[in-house]
Amino acid sequence: RVYGVHSRLCLPDAIPEFERQNVAVDGISMPIGIWSSSWDSALIVSSIYQILVQEKLGYNCSISVGNSSKIQLWKVAGCEHDPVSNNITGGCGAPRHQHVTFEFWHGADAELPTWLLELGNFAPENLGSIGYSGTEGMHIMRPPITAALADSGLPLEHFRSYNRSWYNPSMYTAT
């Protein structure tokens, strides 16, 4: 996994670490904070951003990692969260230590305008696509699909088949 670049230069004409500067956010000098989700593509694009900002623009950066896309808005708005439950625990606002994030998977969520209104002046701004789109999905191997279909007619390739109040998909899947 890629977790950031520390004390080494990647680019031949890089600005050395001792010449890099902090930024002033909410009246406090600090590194540019990058909030990254924990999957590989988010870690990679966050690390590429960190390298470019440090070595080409000359700013200090720090990366923090979480395991949910949904909390990205709140982290950039300065909110604290419980890293186990991913629930926002408050503390939103200044000083904000996370300033940029990538691969936010809730951009088309119907609740997004409400979330941004709740964050008020601390709501992050969507700067647009970074040039690639992605999809997410559920994956299950063929033998359990075949067994569930043959035994009970349960189509495991459809997400509604996982409603435990109606069906028992755990008979066919690892738990």
Phi, psi and chi 1 to 4 in degrees:
 res  aa     phi    psi   chi1   chi2   chi3   chi4
   1 ARG       -  150.7  -69.5 -168.8  178.1 -115.3
   2 VAL  -101.5  121.8  178.2      -      -      -
   3 TYR  -118.2    4.8  -71.7  103.8      -      -
   4 GLY   132.3  168.6      -      -      -      -
   5 VAL  -114.3  124.7  178.4      -      -      -
   6 HIS  -130.0  124.3  -57.7  -76.2      -      -
   7 SER    56.6   35.8  -60.4      -      -      -
   8 ARG  -148.8  154.5   70.6  169.5 -163.0 -121.6
   9 LEU  -105.4  138.1  -60.6  176.7      -      -
  10 CYS  -101.3  -31.5  -67.1      -      -      -
  11 LEU  -103.8  143.8  -57.2  174.1      -      -
  12 PRO   -64.4  -30.2   19.0  -27.1      -      -
  13 ASP  -109.7   34.6   57.2  -13.8      -      -
  14 ALA   -65.9  145.8      -      -      -      -
  15 ILE   -74.2  122.8  -63.9  171.0      -      -
  16 PRO   -65.3  154.8    9.9  -12.8      -      -
  17 GLU   -55.3  -40.5 -169.6  172.0  -14.4      -
  18 PHE   -68.5  -14.0   67.8   89.6      -      -
  19 GLU   -98.3   -3.1  -69.1 -177.0   16.8      -
  20 ARG   -79.0  153.9  -62.3  178.1 -166.4  157.1
  21 GLN  -120.1  159.2  -59.9  176.5   19.3      -
  22 ASN   -86.6  173.0  -76.1  -18.2      -      -
  23 VAL  -113.8  159.5  -66.9      -      -      -
  24 ALA  -101.3  117.9      -      -      -      -
  25 VAL  -128.4  128.9  178.5      -      -      -
  26 ASP    54.6   34.0  -60.8  -38.0      -      -
  27 GLY    78.4   10.9      -      -      -      -
  28 ILE  -124.8  136.0  -61.5  171.8      -      -
  29 SER   -78.5  128.0  175.5      -      -      -
  30 MET  -159.7  164.1   63.4 -179.0   77.8      -
  31 PRO   -68.7  158.7   -7.5   16.3      -      -
  32 ILE   -68.8  121.8  -66.3  172.6      -      -
  33 GLY   -90.9  126.6      -      -      -      -
  34 ILE  -110.4  120.9  -55.7  163.6      -      -
  35 TRP   -97.0  119.2 -179.3  -96.8      -      -
  36 SER  -116.3  140.2  179.2      -      -      -
  37 SER   -75.6  164.3  -67.3      -      -      -
  38 SER   -88.3   -1.9   58.3      -      -      -
  39 TRP   -81.5  157.5   51.1   85.9      -      -
  40 ASP   -55.4  -47.1  -69.3  -20.4      -      -
  41 SER   -63.8  -37.2   59.4      -      -      -
  42 ALA   -68.0  -40.9      -      -      -      -
  43 LEU   -64.1  -39.4  -69.2  165.7      -      -
  44 ILE   -66.3  -50.1  -69.4  168.0      -      -
  45 VAL   -66.1  -34.0   75.2      -      -      -
  46 SER   -65.6  -39.4  -64.3      -      -      -
  47 SER   -69.6  -37.8  -67.3      -      -      -
  48 ILE   -62.2  -44.5  -68.8  169.3      -      -
  49 TYR   -59.7  -44.9  177.2   82.0      -      -
  50 GLN   -59.6  -45.5  179.9 -175.5   25.6      -
  51 ILE   -60.5  -47.4  -68.5  165.6      -      -
  52 LEU   -64.6  -43.7  -67.3  173.0      -      -
  53 VAL   -66.9  -39.9  168.0      -      -      -
  54 GLN   -74.5  -51.0  -70.3 -177.7  152.1      -
  55 GLU   -86.6  -24.6  -63.7 -170.7   14.4      -
  56 LYS  -103.2  -36.6  -66.1  -52.2 -101.3  178.5
  57 LEU   -97.2  -20.7  -59.8  178.2      -      -
  58 GLY    83.1   30.1      -      -      -      -
  59 TYR  -111.8  146.5  -68.4  102.9      -      -
  60 ASN   -72.9  146.6  -67.0  -50.1      -      -
  61 CYS  -135.4  156.4  -69.0      -      -      -
  62 SER  -137.2  146.2   64.6      -      -      -
  63 ILE  -116.6  132.2  -68.4 -176.7      -      -
  64 SER  -118.1  146.9  -61.9      -      -      -
  65 VAL  -123.4  136.8  177.9      -      -      -
  66 GLY  -133.6  168.9      -      -      -      -
  67 ASN  -107.4   18.8   61.8    2.2      -      -
  68 SER  -141.5  137.4  168.0      -      -      -
  69 SER   -72.4  -34.2  176.7      -      -      -
  70 LYS   -61.9  -34.0 -170.0  170.5 -178.8 -179.0
  71 ILE   -76.8   -5.3   64.4  170.7      -      -
  72 GLN   -56.8  -44.0  -71.1  173.4  -71.5      -
  73 LEU   -56.9  -46.6  -75.4  178.9      -      -
  74 TRP   -70.3  -35.4  -73.3  -90.4      -      -
  75 LYS   -65.0  -42.3  -66.8  -52.1  -68.9 -177.9
  76 VAL   -70.0  -23.4  174.9      -      -      -
  77 ALA   -83.7    0.5      -      -      -      -
  78 GLY    92.5   10.7      -      -      -      -
  79 CYS   -80.8  151.5  -55.6      -      -      -
  80 GLU   -93.4  155.7  -62.7  -62.0  -36.8      -
  81 HIS  -145.5  159.3   82.5  -70.4      -      -
  82 ASP   -85.3  116.7  179.0  -31.3      -      -
  83 PRO   -68.2  -14.7   20.0  -26.4      -      -
  84 VAL   -86.3  -51.5  175.2      -      -      -
  85 SER   -89.2  -16.1   68.6      -      -      -
  86 ASN    64.7   18.2  -77.5  -37.7      -      -
  87 ASN   -81.1  140.4  -68.6  -31.6      -      -
  88 ILE   -73.1  129.8  -59.5  -57.9      -      -
  89 THR  -106.3    6.2   58.2      -      -      -
  90 GLY   107.6 -158.3      -      -      -      -
  91 GLY    70.0   20.5      -      -      -      -
  92 CYS   -69.0  144.5  -61.4      -      -      -
  93 GLY   115.1 -160.5      -      -      -      -
  94 ALA   -73.1  147.9      -      -      -      -
  95 PRO   -82.1  137.5   31.0  -33.4      -      -
  96 ARG   -94.3  123.3  -66.1  166.8  -70.6  172.7
  97 HIS  -100.2  -12.0  -64.5  -77.1      -      -
  98 GLN  -110.5  130.2  -51.0  -56.1  -37.4      -
  99 HIS  -121.7  -18.6  -48.9  113.3      -      -
 100 VAL  -148.2  148.9   66.2      -      -      -
 101 THR  -149.4  157.0 -170.3      -      -      -
 102 PHE  -127.7  162.0  -59.2   96.7      -      -
 103 GLU    56.7   53.6  -68.0 -158.1   14.3      -
 104 PHE   -82.1  113.9  178.2   66.7      -      -
 105 TRP   -91.1   10.0  -74.1   82.7      -      -
 106 HIS  -115.5   21.1  -63.3  -85.1      -      -
 107 GLY   -62.1  -27.0      -      -      -      -
 108 ALA  -102.2    5.8      -      -      -      -
 109 ASP   -64.5  134.7 -163.8  -53.8      -      -
 110 ALA   -62.1  -23.0      -      -      -      -
 111 GLU   -84.1   -9.8  -66.7  -65.3  -46.3      -
 112 LEU   -54.0  -47.7 -178.8   59.5      -      -
 113 PRO   -59.0  -36.7  -24.4   34.1      -      -
 114 THR   -66.5  -44.1  -57.1      -      -      -
 115 TRP   -60.3  -43.9  -61.9  -24.4      -      -
 116 LEU   -65.2  -38.8  -66.9  171.6      -      -
 117 LEU   -62.9  -41.1  -83.5  174.2      -      -
 118 GLU   -61.4  -33.7  -71.4  172.7    4.4      -
 119 LEU   -81.0  -12.8  -66.5  170.0      -      -
 120 GLY    55.8 -131.7      -      -      -      -
 121 ASN   -65.6  -15.5  -68.8  -24.1      -      -
 122 PHE   -95.3    1.8  -65.0  106.3      -      -
 123 ALA   -63.7  132.4      -      -      -      -
 124 PRO   -71.5  158.0   17.4  -22.0      -      -
 125 GLU  -102.8  134.4 -177.8  178.8  -17.7      -
 126 ASN   -76.9  117.6 -178.5   -8.7      -      -
 127 LEU   -93.8    3.1  -60.1  178.1      -      -
 128 GLY   104.1 -175.0      -      -      -      -
 129 SER   -72.4  150.7  171.9      -      -      -
 130 ILE   -97.3    9.1   60.1  172.6      -      -
 131 GLY   108.0   -1.5      -      -      -      -
 132 TYR  -142.2  150.5   64.1   89.6      -      -
 133 SER  -112.1  160.9   59.6      -      -      -
 134 GLY  -137.7  165.5      -      -      -      -
 135 THR  -130.5  158.3   57.2      -      -      -
 136 GLU  -126.7  159.5   58.8 -177.1  -40.9      -
 137 GLY  -170.2  176.2      -      -      -      -
 138 MET  -108.5  140.1 -180.0  176.1   73.1      -
 139 HIS  -128.5  134.8  -53.7  -80.1      -      -
 140 ILE  -141.6  144.8 -173.8  165.6      -      -
 141 MET   -75.1  157.5  -62.4  177.8   80.7      -
 142 ARG   -61.9  -43.0 -178.4   58.8   47.7 -162.1
 143 PRO   -56.8  -45.7  -28.9   36.8      -      -
 144 PRO   -65.7  -34.9  -15.9   23.3      -      -
 145 ILE   -61.4  -47.0  -69.8  174.2      -      -
 146 THR   -63.9  -44.4  -56.3      -      -      -
 147 ALA   -63.7  -45.1      -      -      -      -
 148 ALA   -64.5  -40.0      -      -      -      -
 149 LEU   -67.4  -43.1 -155.3   51.0      -      -
 150 ALA   -69.4  -41.5      -      -      -      -
 151 ASP   -74.2  -44.3  -68.4  -10.5      -      -
 152 SER  -137.3    2.2   61.6      -      -      -
 153 GLY    74.5   15.8      -      -      -      -
 154 LEU   -83.2  115.9 -174.7   62.6      -      -
 155 PRO   -85.5   95.6   29.4  -30.9      -      -
 156 LEU   -69.0  -13.2  -68.9 -178.5      -      -
 157 GLU   -79.1   -2.6   65.0  -91.2   28.7      -
 158 HIS  -111.3  129.6 -166.4  -87.3      -      -
 159 PHE   -60.2  -28.4   74.0   95.7      -      -
 160 ARG   -69.9  -14.7  -69.1 -175.8 -174.4 -150.9
 161 SER   -74.4   -5.8  -62.3      -      -      -
 162 TYR   -97.8   11.9  -70.8   83.6      -      -
 163 ASN   -76.8  107.2 -178.3  -22.2      -      -
 164 ARG   -69.2  -17.5  -70.0 -172.3   64.8 -165.1
 165 SER   -75.1  -15.2   63.3      -      -      -
 166 TRP  -113.4  -34.5  -72.9   85.5      -      -
 167 TYR  -131.7  170.2  -50.7  105.7      -      -
 168 ASN  -126.6   73.1 -172.6    8.4      -      -
 169 PRO   -68.3  -17.6   26.0  -33.6      -      -
 170 SER   -67.2  -14.7   64.1      -      -      -
 171 MET   -64.5  -22.6  -68.7  176.3   36.5      -
 172 TYR  -115.7   -6.4  -51.3  101.8      -      -
 173 THR  -123.5  161.2   59.3      -      -      -
 174 ALA   -71.1  140.1      -      -      -      -
 175 THR  -121.7      -   55.9      -      -      -
